[in-house]
Each structure stands twice: as structure tokens, then as C-alpha cells.
């Protein structure tokens, strides 16, 4: 009887411990990772009672070129805002402060769920920040075969986000600043890793590109978030 009671007690303790441990592990895992490009205009260290007076870094990136505060619906229907807010360590804030006011590319990862505010206000954590440069642009054009059930065409713009996202099924997604500047942003999907690499190189260059695309009536949720599929990227003159 005593042994049975001990086993029941051990089980009662183990179940919530395992559950909490699993939730913490899930929250700390990566949901998406990639790059975003724009003007770095804010870096700060913040303290709050939620962090028990521990400092954490916060930053803001104005996407693309000559954009201002804006909000639009993302591919998943959730609101997306410009500027993009991210969190960093105090050491990273000090390291990247000389890049304030410059056009940069930010490599980041997004947590499945921000568990606490101890290490930042957002679920985005930066890995590095680098200046953009024309020398990073892909050599020549990138293209894949594609046929749209609804329409096809070409848009000129800057790739301001290139990411791989998803919990179980990963998709490649981009955000394009349509035109040479301003607040018109378009969510588009990328069909494969090779085109994703080309999109990332274009982002790192900070230069405008010609984006060929096809638009489908419906999207396949297993390999893309949007109805737009990028089938070609080529450099254009600024």
C-alpha cells in the first residue's frame, strides 16, 4: 500500500514537471529564422519590474528604403508592422550602435512563444547585423519554372524579408517593398531553397530587383503561405 502511494505521489509530481519542461523547451525552440533589411534607427537598453531590474536590449528597423510607420495583414492574416521590433542582449546593443542610421541586414530567429520578458519584449532575437552592400548581390539572374493559374508578371522592388518559417512544415517566405521606396509591401512565397538563397543575397545587397512571379487562385499550405510564388529574380539599375 505504501509503495503504491509512493508511486502515485511520484507520478503526480512527475507529470506537471515533464509538462512544464516540455512547454519551456517548445517555447524556446525556433519558429522562423532569416534576414530583414532596412534602416536601423533605434537601439536601447531597457529595465523593468518584469525583468527584476535586469537590462535587456531592444531595437527598431524601418523596413526597406524611405519607409515610415505602417501596418498590413501578413500571409497568415496576422498584422505586420513597420518598423520591425526586435530584442537583443546588452552586449549586442553596444556592438551594433555604430550602425545606427545605416542601411543594414539583420539575421534573426523567432521563438515559438516568448515565455518571459526577462530577455526582451519581443519573440525576435537577433543573431547578427551587417551593413548592406551592392557587392552581396547575386551574380546574374535566378529563375525556376512556374505557371500561375490566375496571373503572372514582374514587379520592381526590394526584398526586405527572407525567412524560413513553420513548426512541423517549413516554408520559404519573402516580403517585398514594391517600388523604390514607400509603404507598399507585398508578401510572397519562394518555391525552393535555391530561390530562397537568391532572395537572401538580393536582400543583403539592399538593391532593387525585378521579381518575376505567378499568382495562383489558392495556395498550397504545405509549401507556401501566399498565392504569390517568386519564379525569377534579376538585378536592375537603381
N, C-alpha and C positions, 0 to 999 in steps of 0.2 A: 504493500500500500504506500509506504514511504517512498519507494523507488518510483512508483507511478506518479506520485505527487511531484517528485523532483523533476521527472521528465516533462510533465505538464508545465511546471514553472519555467524550465529551461526553454521549452517551445514558446511559451508566452513572451519570454524576453527576446528570443532569437528572431521571431517573425518581424516585430517592428524594427529591430536593429538592422536586419537584412533589407527591409523595405526602405528605411531611411538611407542606408548606404547605397542602395541601388538608385534611389532618386537623386542623391548627391552626384553619383557617377554620371547619370544621364544628363543632369543639368550642366555639368562641366564638360560634356562632350561637344564636339563641333558640329553645328548645323550647316554652316556655309563658310567658305573661305575664298578669298580672291583679292582684287585690286579695285580701288576707286581713285579717280583723278579729279583735281580741281585746285582752287587756291586755298592754301592753309592760312586762315585768318584768326584763329583763336587757339591758344594753349593755356591751361591754367591748372593750378593745384587747389583742390577743394577739401575742406574738412567739414564734418557734420556729426551730429549726435548718433546717426545711424552707423557711422564708422567708428564710434567710440573715440572720436577725435583723431583718427588716423587719416592722413592725407592720401588722396588718390588724384590722378591726372585726368583731365577732360579736354577734349578738343572739338573744333568745328571745321569742316571742309566745305567750301562753296563749290558745288559740282560744276565741272566744265569751265568755260570761259565767259566772263562778264555776265554771270547769272545773279539772281537775287533770291530772296526768300520765296518759296513756293511749295505747294503740296499737290500730289496727284495720286491716283489709285494705281497700285502696283499690279503685277500679273496675278497675284493671289487675292486681289480685291482689298488688301490692306493699304492704309495710307502711307505714302512715302514722302519724306520731307527733304527740302533743301534749305539750309545747309544740313549736311550729314553729321550727326553727333557720334563721337567715339570715346572710349576710355583708354587710359594708358597708365603706366607706372610713373612715379615721380621722376625716376631716372630718365625715362624716355622723354618726358616733357622737357627736361633740361637739355637733353641731347639734340632734340629737333627744333629747339627755339630759334636757331639761326635761319630756319627755312620759312619762318612766318612771312607772309606776304608774297610767297613764290608759288608758282605752279608746281605741284608735286603729285606723286602717285603714292597711295597708302596701301600697303599689304596688310590684310586683317583676317581675323577669324571671328565667327559669330557663335556664341554659346547657344545650346539648345534652350536654355532658360536661365536668366540671371537669378541666381539663388539668393544672394545677399548684395548689399550696397557697399560691403567692405572694400572692394577693389574697383569700384566705379559705378557710375549712374546708368550705364547702358550695357547691353549684352554684346557689344562690339569691342574687341580687344585688338590693338594694333601690334603688328609684328615688325614692321619697318616703314620708314618714309624716305622716299628718294626723289630728287628733282627729275622732272620730265625732260626729255631731250629728243630732238629730231633723229639723232643717231640710233635711237632704240626702235625706230620704225621697221616693220618687216620689209625685206627686200622683195620688190615686185608685188604681184597680186596673189591673193589666196582665193580659191574657188572650189566648190563642190557642186555636184548635180542636185537639182531640186526642181520641183514643179508645184506650183500653187493651184489649189482648187478654186480660189477666188480671184486673186490678183498677183501681180509681180511688178517689180520696179526697182529704182535706185534712189537712195537718199544721201545727201551730203550732211555730214555731221561729225561729232567727236564721240568716241566711245568713252564713257565716264565711269562705267562699272563693268567688270568682267568677273563672274563668280561661278563657283560650283556649289550647289545647294541641295539639301534634301536629307531626310533621316535614313530611310532604307534605300530609296531610289534616288540617285544623284542626277541632276540635270545641269546643263551649262546655260547660263543666262547673261544678258548684257543690258545695259541702259545706254541709250544714245541721246546726246544733246543735238537736236535737229538744227541744222544751220550752223553758222559760225559763232553764235552766242545766243544768250537769252534763256527763257524758262520753258521751252518746249522740249520735253523729254519723252522718249518712247522706249517701252520695254520690248525687248526682242530676245528670241532664243537662238541657241547655237547648236548645230546638229551633231558635232563630234569634237573630240579633243584637239585635233589639228586646227580646226577653225577657231576653237577657243584660244589656242596659243597665239594665233594670228591676231585675234581681237585684243588679247592682253598686250602684245607687242605694240599694237596701234595705240592703245591706252597709254602705255609708257612713253610713247613719243610725244603725246599731247597735241598731235597734228590732226587736222580734218582729214577724213577719208570718205571715199564713195562706197556705200554699203548696198550691195545688191541683195534683194530679199524676195521671198514668196510669202503670200498670205493665204492661209488655209481657213476654211469655214469653221472648223473646230480644231482644237489642239489635242494632241495625244499626251495625257498626263504622265505617261511612263517615260517620255523622253524630252518633254518641254513644258514650260509654264504658259507660253503665249501662242497666239495664232501666227505670229511672225517668225520666220526662220531665215537666218542670215546664210546666204549661199555664196557670197563673194565680198571681199574687202580689197580695195586698192587705194594707194596714196593719191592725194590731189594737191595742187598748189594752194598755199594759204591765201 
